[in-house]
């Protein structure tokens, strides 16, 4: 499924609408260049779940965790990972085994440290907007 997102508001709405798709999925990879809208999509997703607080990119912390009702959401950003072995320091194997929705920006930098994604979202800049492609591996 490919969708054109003309602006940030559309990307937030897409992320909120993505809630229904991702809730049955535990691991979602988010692909796209810097500024493609990955964190904006996550912000929309979290708002779609009812989160009203700040949503910041975990570029420096690698992980932001959210508790929304009975649900746990992990937002990872592996942009700064140079060696996938670095992920051992944050306990990546244990985190991947937890009951939570896991949204991962820059999964390619994790090498083989991550299991296969249930879903992927590929975001690309197109004109003033974005193009989002959803790939569902659960089928």
VOSE-603031 format. One record per residue (C-alpha): x, y, z; residue in three letters; residue number from 1. Coordinates in steps of 0.001 Angstrom, whole numbers, plus 500000, padded with zeros to 6 digits. Example, Ala and Ser with C-alpha at 12.3 -4.5 7.8 and 13.67 -1.06 7.14 Angstrom:
! residues 2
+--------+--------+--------+-------+------+
|     xx |     yy |     zz | kolgu | bapa |
+--------+--------+--------+-------+------+
| 512300 | 495500 | 507800 |   ALA |    1 |
| 513670 | 498940 | 507140 |   SER |    2 |
+--------+--------+--------+-------+------+
//
This chain:
! residues 139
+--------+--------+--------+-------+------+
|     xx |     yy |     zz | kolgu | bapa |
+--------+--------+--------+-------+------+
| 500000 | 500000 | 500000 |   UNK |    1 |
| 501468 | 503357 | 498958 |   UNK |    2 |
| 500107 | 506715 | 500117 |   UNK |    3 |
| 501044 | 510304 | 499331 |   UNK |    4 |
| 501292 | 512548 | 502416 |   UNK |    5 |
| 501219 | 516213 | 501354 |   UNK |    6 |
| 502273 | 517690 | 504728 |   UNK |    7 |
| 503038 | 517070 | 508397 |   UNK |    8 |
| 499343 | 516981 | 509316 |   UNK |    9 |
| 498804 | 514186 | 506792 |   UNK |   10 |
| 501809 | 512281 | 508175 |   UNK |   11 |
| 500433 | 512570 | 511721 |   UNK |   12 |
| 497024 | 511364 | 510520 |   UNK |   13 |
| 498666 | 508474 | 508650 |   UNK |   14 |
| 500523 | 507494 | 511822 |   UNK |   15 |
| 497287 | 507626 | 513836 |   UNK |   16 |
| 495531 | 505518 | 511219 |   UNK |   17 |
| 498436 | 503088 | 511288 |   UNK |   18 |
| 497419 | 502151 | 514853 |   UNK |   19 |
| 494957 | 499549 | 513599 |   UNK |   20 |
| 497586 | 497925 | 511391 |   UNK |   21 |
| 500420 | 497931 | 513910 |   UNK |   22 |
| 498546 | 496866 | 517023 |   UNK |   23 |
| 498535 | 493290 | 515839 |   UNK |   24 |
| 502199 | 493602 | 514974 |   UNK |   25 |
| 505009 | 493795 | 517438 |   UNK |   26 |
| 507949 | 494907 | 515306 |   UNK |   27 |
| 507734 | 497691 | 512719 |   UNK |   28 |
| 510754 | 498981 | 510793 |   UNK |   29 |
| 510696 | 502615 | 509672 |   UNK |   30 |
| 512892 | 503429 | 506673 |   UNK |   31 |
| 513678 | 506809 | 505158 |   UNK |   32 |
| 516322 | 509466 | 504867 |   UNK |   33 |
| 516807 | 512200 | 507464 |   UNK |   34 |
| 513732 | 514416 | 507452 |   UNK |   35 |
| 511518 | 511827 | 505726 |   UNK |   36 |
| 508993 | 511869 | 508575 |   UNK |   37 |
| 509761 | 508744 | 510617 |   UNK |   38 |
| 509487 | 510436 | 514018 |   UNK |   39 |
| 506438 | 512402 | 512860 |   UNK |   40 |
| 504775 | 509115 | 511927 |   UNK |   41 |
| 505601 | 507729 | 515395 |   UNK |   42 |
| 504164 | 510897 | 516987 |   UNK |   43 |
| 500924 | 510350 | 515038 |   UNK |   44 |
| 500869 | 506673 | 516046 |   UNK |   45 |
| 501285 | 507511 | 519733 |   UNK |   46 |
| 498645 | 510243 | 519566 |   UNK |   47 |
| 496341 | 507741 | 517882 |   UNK |   48 |
| 496778 | 505552 | 520955 |   UNK |   49 |
| 495905 | 508481 | 523222 |   UNK |   50 |
| 499369 | 509735 | 524234 |   UNK |   51 |
| 499257 | 513497 | 524820 |   UNK |   52 |
| 502794 | 514190 | 526002 |   UNK |   53 |
| 505908 | 515086 | 524055 |   UNK |   54 |
| 507343 | 512687 | 521506 |   UNK |   55 |
| 511000 | 513257 | 520793 |   UNK |   56 |
| 513373 | 511439 | 518520 |   UNK |   57 |
| 515524 | 508944 | 520435 |   UNK |   58 |
| 518537 | 509675 | 518219 |   UNK |   59 |
| 520832 | 510169 | 521229 |   UNK |   60 |
| 519098 | 507943 | 523787 |   UNK |   61 |
| 518415 | 505118 | 521268 |   UNK |   62 |
| 515105 | 504324 | 522989 |   UNK |   63 |
| 512024 | 506130 | 524239 |   UNK |   64 |
| 509445 | 504050 | 526080 |   UNK |   65 |
| 505736 | 504879 | 526395 |   UNK |   66 |
| 503083 | 503316 | 528619 |   UNK |   67 |
| 499624 | 504032 | 527224 |   UNK |   68 |
| 496943 | 502265 | 529214 |   UNK |   69 |
| 497859 | 498588 | 529231 |   UNK |   70 |
| 500071 | 498984 | 526156 |   UNK |   71 |
| 503817 | 499520 | 526003 |   UNK |   72 |
| 505441 | 501103 | 522953 |   UNK |   73 |
| 509190 | 501252 | 522342 |   UNK |   74 |
| 510501 | 503827 | 519861 |   UNK |   75 |
| 514061 | 503024 | 518792 |   UNK |   76 |
| 516369 | 505137 | 516637 |   UNK |   77 |
| 519577 | 503438 | 515513 |   UNK |   78 |
| 520865 | 506296 | 513325 |   UNK |   79 |
| 524026 | 506712 | 515425 |   UNK |   80 |
| 524814 | 502982 | 515709 |   UNK |   81 |
| 528115 | 502211 | 514008 |   UNK |   82 |
| 528582 | 498639 | 515187 |   UNK |   83 |
| 525496 | 496467 | 515838 |   UNK |   84 |
| 527253 | 495000 | 518892 |   UNK |   85 |
| 526614 | 498364 | 520577 |   UNK |   86 |
| 522962 | 497329 | 520904 |   UNK |   87 |
| 523976 | 494769 | 523502 |   UNK |   88 |
| 524555 | 497667 | 525905 |   UNK |   89 |
| 520867 | 498580 | 525837 |   UNK |   90 |
| 519773 | 494953 | 526208 |   UNK |   91 |
| 518338 | 494694 | 522699 |   UNK |   92 |
| 517711 | 490943 | 522910 |   UNK |   93 |
| 515624 | 491308 | 526068 |   UNK |   94 |
| 513772 | 494338 | 524678 |   UNK |   95 |
| 512879 | 492488 | 521471 |   UNK |   96 |
| 511428 | 489682 | 523599 |   UNK |   97 |
| 509138 | 491985 | 525577 |   UNK |   98 |
| 505403 | 492306 | 524981 |   UNK |   99 |
| 505383 | 495724 | 523312 |   UNK |  100 |
| 504938 | 497404 | 519982 |   UNK |  101 |
| 508451 | 498197 | 518764 |   UNK |  102 |
| 508942 | 500964 | 516206 |   UNK |  103 |
| 512498 | 501033 | 514849 |   UNK |  104 |
| 514055 | 503885 | 512880 |   UNK |  105 |
| 517228 | 503042 | 510933 |   UNK |  106 |
| 516937 | 499258 | 511448 |   UNK |  107 |
| 519638 | 498652 | 508823 |   UNK |  108 |
| 522224 | 499924 | 511331 |   UNK |  109 |
| 521309 | 497062 | 513682 |   UNK |  110 |
| 522752 | 494496 | 511274 |   UNK |  111 |
| 521484 | 491045 | 512206 |   UNK |  112 |
| 520639 | 491972 | 515818 |   UNK |  113 |
| 516897 | 492345 | 515111 |   UNK |  114 |
| 514335 | 489701 | 514248 |   UNK |  115 |
| 512417 | 489959 | 510975 |   UNK |  116 |
| 509951 | 492844 | 510996 |   UNK |  117 |
| 506234 | 492172 | 511031 |   UNK |  118 |
| 505741 | 495342 | 509007 |   UNK |  119 |
| 507855 | 497993 | 507334 |   UNK |  120 |
| 507088 | 501576 | 506423 |   UNK |  121 |
| 509243 | 503228 | 503773 |   UNK |  122 |
| 509042 | 507019 | 503751 |   UNK |  123 |
| 510463 | 509155 | 500994 |   UNK |  124 |
| 510461 | 512854 | 500264 |   UNK |  125 |
| 508371 | 513680 | 497208 |   UNK |  126 |
| 508031 | 517328 | 496267 |   UNK |  127 |
| 506849 | 519165 | 499386 |   UNK |  128 |
| 505268 | 516014 | 500819 |   UNK |  129 |
| 506155 | 512412 | 501544 |   UNK |  130 |
| 505421 | 509051 | 499986 |   UNK |  131 |
| 504707 | 506216 | 502435 |   UNK |  132 |
| 504763 | 502565 | 501472 |   UNK |  133 |
| 503578 | 499931 | 503955 |   UNK |  134 |
| 504867 | 496379 | 503555 |   UNK |  135 |
| 503072 | 493772 | 505661 |   UNK |  136 |
| 505153 | 490624 | 506236 |   UNK |  137 |
| 502438 | 488931 | 508306 |   UNK |  138 |
| 500542 | 487733 | 505239 |   UNK |  139 |
+--------+--------+--------+-------+------+
//
